[in-house]
Amino acid sequence: GLPLVRWVGKPQGRDPFLDTLSGHTLAVTSLAFSRDGTCIVSGSKDKLAKIWNAATGAEVHTLTGHLGGVLSVAFSPNGTRVVSGS
């Protein structure tokens, strides 16, 4: 899969990718962290939105139902809901 999280300001000699979240089959178009930093939501051209555990990189849930690629994702201010748009 494509790397989704890039380490900015990485120490010299370290891999530039902090973690790779694998699961989408097409390009990722949108990412957002939950307010508390525990989850990441991603949207992709594969018509899926996925929720990930930010600490482990594990996929928590897949949201289906879009007829086109998911272009935007966001968490609600209190972090209890996710919205996605295509």
N, C-alpha and C positions, 0 to 999 in steps of 0.2 A: 504494500500500500504506500501511498504518498505520505511523507512526513507532515504532520499537522502542527506540531509545536516546535518552534525553533528557539534555541538558547541564544539570547542577545547578550553581548558582553561576556562571552564564554572565556574561560582561562585558556591560555596558549596550550596547544598540544591536545586539547580535548575535542571529542566529536562535536560538531556543530549542532547536532540534534539531541535535545534532552530526552525526548521520548517520541515514539512513533505509534500513532493510533491507527491500527489497521482494521478495515471493515467496509469502507465504501468502495464501490467498484468503478466509480467515475470521479472526476475532479471535485474537490471540496470547494464550495463557494462562500461559505460563511461559518464563523466560529464565535462562540461567546462563553465566557466563564460565568458561573453563578456568583452572586454577590459575596458569598462566604468562601469562594475559591475551591469548593469541594467537588464541583461537577463542571463538565464542559459539554456544550451542545454543538453539534456540527450539522451543516446542511450540505447536500451534494447534488450534482447533476443526475445522480442515480435515483432521484425522486424520494430519497429517504432523509430523515433527520435522526441523529443518534445522540444518546446521552451517555457520557463516559464518566468514570470515576477519575478525577484529576490526579489523585495520588498514585493510583495503580495502573492507570491506562486501560482498565477493564471496561468493556462495553456493558452498560447497565440496561439500556432499553433502546429499541428501534421504533420510530414513529413512521407509519405508512399512510398512504392515502392521497398523496399529491399526484396530480396528473402530469406535472412537469417537474423539472429540476427545482430543488429547494434553493432559493436565492438569498433568504435572510432567516436568521434565528435569533431568539432572545429569551432570557429568563424574565419572569415577572419580578418586580422590585423585592418581594418577600421571598423569592426563590422557590416557590411552590408550584409554579407552572412554567411551561415552555410554549412559545408561539413560533410558528414557522410560516414563511410565505413563499409562493412559487409564481 
